Amino acid sequence: MYEDDVQFCLADSPIHWLQSPSTKEWIKNSSKNNDPVYDHSSSFLSGIFLDMPDPEAQFKDLSIHLKVDHALIIFCPSVTQILNAVQTVHHDRSIKLAFSRCIEFEPCTSGGSLREWDVRVSDIRNTNKEGVVCRPRVGTKISGGGFVGVFKKLPLTARSEPTETPSNQPINL
């Protein structure tokens, strides 16, 4: 069904996969016109899904290869792991990603449900200090266990100041 559109591979890490001869050849041969989604000579990925410990450690190297406005998605067993990724992106201005949303897969033997979470770095009004928000969004249930974090690739010229992508902004998945 989707085998013509997805490249399946095994590597020790995403970086090892990017450095493999077959991937380098694929990057070289991928068509890049003047489309603004190709903001870097190595931009060729339409999406990235990471299910691994400390996925944020891969963000800087992988995001360069992601097309603008496309998604980098991570799966983590704990919401605090999603928060670590959000904080990494918030503090490292060289990572051209914006956090979009966090969704919980609730454990259940009969199918479970999904619940969206509000996960972000924020300024505390009364103290002018930085804090974090990490809580379920009220009134949202969408069907495991674990959390998915969705990030959106920003253009190379973006992120001079800390920003956050509103959860209602479209993302190419």
N, C-alpha and C positions, 0 to 999 in steps of 0.2 A: 504494500500500500504506500509506504513512504520511503522505501529503500533507495529510490532514485534521488531523493532529496536530502538524505542523511548519510554522513560518512561515519561508519562505526569503526572504532579503533581502540587499541589497548596500549597504554604507555604508563611509565612509572609516575608521571605527573603531567598536567596540561602543558607545562613548559617543555618537557621532553617531547611531547607530541608535536608542538610547534617547531621544534628544532630538527625533527625527523626529515630525511631527504624527500619522502613522498609529500609531506605537508609543504615544505619549501617549494616544491615543484607546483603544487596546487595553487599556492599563493601567487607564484610567478605567472601562471597561466590564467588566473581568474580575471575576467574582464572588468576593467575599471574605466568607466567613461567619466564625464564631468559631473556625475551625480554627486550631490553633497553628502550622501551617506558614506562615501569613501573619503573620509577626511585625512587619511594617512595611507601611505603606499602599501602598508600591510593590512589594511582593513578588508576583510573578506568574510567574516563570520556573520551570519544572520541571527545567531542566538548562541548563548552559552548556558549550560546547566551543570552546576558543580554539586556533587554529593560526596564531600570529603571533609576531614578535619581542617579547621582553620582556613576556610575558603578565601577569606580576605587577603591572605598572603599571596594569592595568585592574581588579585585584581589589577595591579599596575601593569603586569606583563600581558595579561589577557585582554584588557580593555582596549589596548591599542589595535588589536585585531578585530574588534567588534565594529560593525557598521553603526553610524550615528542613528539615534532613536530606536535602536534594537535592544533586546533584553539580555541581561546577565541574571540568571536565576540560581539561587542557592537553596539547598535543603539542609536543615540542621535539626537535631533532636531537641534542642533547647532554644527558647526565645532569647536568652542572653547571648547565645552565639550569633544570632541575627543582629542583636544590639552591638556586639563587637565589630561586626562587618559595617554597620551603619556608622559607628564612631570612626573606624578606619577611613572610610570615604569622606566623612565630614572633616577630618583633621588633615588628611593628605590631599592637598589641592592638585597634585600632579595626577591623581586618579580621576579620569574624566567620566565619572559615573554619578548619577543622582539616585537616591533611594526612592522607590515608588510606593511599595506596600509590603506588608507582612501578613501572611495567612497561616492559620493554625489548622493542622490535620488532627482532629480529636480522635483518640483511640476508641475503637468500638468494634465489636464483633459483628454487628449488623450493618456495616457500611459507614458508620460515623458521620461526621459533618465537618464543614469547613467554617472557620471563624476568622475574620480579618482582625489584625492587631494594629494599634497605633504605636510605632516604634520610631523615635527620632531624637535628635539632639536639639535642645531648645534653650532659649534664654529665660531665666527666672525673673519676672518683672520686678519684684520687690527688692531683689538683691543684686541685680545685674550680673549674676553668675550664670555659668552654663550648667545645665542639668540634662537629664534624659527622661523621656516618656516611654513607658513600656507597659501597655495595658490593652485589653481587648476593646475593639470599637463597639459601642453600644448599638444593639439592635441589628447586628449583621451576622447572619448564619448562612452559609452557602452550602461535601461528604467525604486506617491509620493512626498515626501519632507523629508529631513533629511540626516543623515550621518551614515555610517557604518564604524567602526574601526575594523581592524583584527590584532590580536596579536598571536604570536606563542609561545608555551611552550618550554622553554629551559631546558636542563638537570640541575639537582641540582648543579652541579659543575661549571656552567656557570656564567657569569656576574661579574667578578672581576673588570672589567673596563666598563664604559658606552659604549654600543654598539647599533647598529641599524641593523635590518634585511633588506637587499636589497629587493626591491619590486619584483625582478625577481626570488627570492629563493622560492622553492616549499614549500607548507604548506598542511598538511592533513586536509581537510575540511569534 
